[in-house]
Amino acid sequence: MSSFRSKLVRAALGALAGLLAAFTALAVAELVAGAMRPAAGPVTAVGGAVIDRTPAAVKDFAIRTFGENDKTVLQLGILAALALFAVGLGVLALSHRRAGAAGVLLFGIVGAAAALSRPDSTGAGDALPSIAGAVAGALALYVLASRAASVPAPDGGDGQAGPGAWDRRGFLTAAGVTAVAATSAGALGRYLTGRQGQGAVASREGLVLPEPASPAPAVPAGVRLKVPGITAFTTPNSDFYRVDTALTVPKVDAGTWRLRIHGEGVARPRTYTLDQLLARPLVERDITLTCVSNEVGGPYVGNARWLGVPLAGLLEEAGVRPPSKGGRADQLVARSVDGMTLGSPVEDLMDGRDALLAVGMNGEPLPFDHGFPVRMLVPGLYGYVSACKWIEDIELTTFDAYDPYWVRRKWARRAPIKTQARIDTPKPFARPAAGTVTVAGVAWAQRRGITRVQIRVDEGPWQDADLAAQAGVDTWRQWSYRWNATPGGHHLTVRATDGTGQVQTERRTRTIPDGASGLHGVFVTVP
């Protein structure tokens, strides 16, 4: 038993040594990344590489299951896997210290390779944070494992200390010093990372948006229904959904930002600063955006008042013509500062709709989460083919010549938004009182508008709901229905009809490859 206790104590000390070595590696890597380029840090780089290599169905599952916390869950998963790996290396290092240290260096190589593989990599320097962190972690593991291996057994039995060996107190002192040093390095790294973003924060705070040359039309009376629980017509910036692949939100300094327009059929390539865009006539529009990952009845849809530069005008000045007028490019590829690529049909961008390079959202500069300083948005198209955030490059090309990020992952090339309706109130499994119950929600069919919403109670006939006034074909529309609720369990279903007369399909499909379809319903119990 004494031998078993001795081995257990040493294993615990080895595990602690491994965890401290991993902590040291990450802290030093964060310090170096903070001094150079935060996006090159190993957790961010490995996380981005994992996202890029994750099958579309798994990503879709993560968004459905974890919502906007999917990136946090991924980072926690990476850290948990690293912790288990570190524990194993720590135990291994008790008897094979060089092998344990080599394992830490291997982690550094993985991080460096991930950083260099990222589409926004700036070169060989991106490998340095992971390599520096791994060297520091390997040294920490070698030293701590040496001390742990020489700790005497609790009963003075096997494992007696040799000359110069430390006792348990000495090991714990060394471990404490390592922990304090790593914590200090990590804190300094976070400070440096924050300083790198201060210029971007200051540029946003100092940005004064010009008045639009074409203000948004006045919202008609009756657009906003006074129904408790219904989604607001305008989504506050803080509540607007965010779905993207960025583990770390880019902080772009508006003063150094540039937008390049080039490619097939571009007779006059251009590069714009933000000031140059702001000097152009701006338009303001209420536009509803929808994510292709939105399940039937899901939350990834929002409506905001956007301020921006008409994209068609910029393309025309560059000499671009749509395919219907003899243009050579049928796809516009938008690139973000983090390397994301989205592909939009040129014909749709130049057909007269309010396709914008947006600079403002609900009366203020774009929040960083939503693409500051400039993002793209196109009414009627799902975000993955139109809504590039943190945009810095526009290339004209063809669908045959280039597959953007999501198309390479089996999503559709073209993705017009499908007609959808959602019940906001009552909530699923609610228990409303018998009598008149207001059923209400929103419906959307961007570029077509909503002309009819109907409700079905159980398997009864479809009944027309009352529609709020419609602000435009590019925004959602609120609706309500006064239901005479009777005791028992009931299933409420909603469907919409768009401006072309097309009734929302009952056929249920998943979000992949071009958006979910089907009817939204809720089950309620009337006591």
Beta strands, then each sheet from edge to edge (+ up, - down):
strand 1: 258-263
strand 2: 270-273
strand 3: 283-290
strand 4: 301-310
strand 5: 331-336
strand 6: 341-345
strand 7: 356-361
strand 8: 364-365
strand 9: 375-377
strand 10: 391-397
strand 11: 420-425
strand 12: 435-444
strand 13: 450-457
strand 14: 463-464
strand 15: 466-467
strand 16: 477-485
strand 17: 488-498
strand 18: 520-526
sheet 1: 2+ 1- 10- 5+ 6-
sheet 2: 3+ 4- 7+ 8-
sheet 3: 3+ 4- 7+ 9-
sheet 4: 11+ 12- 16+ 15-
sheet 5: 14+ 13- 17+ 18-
end
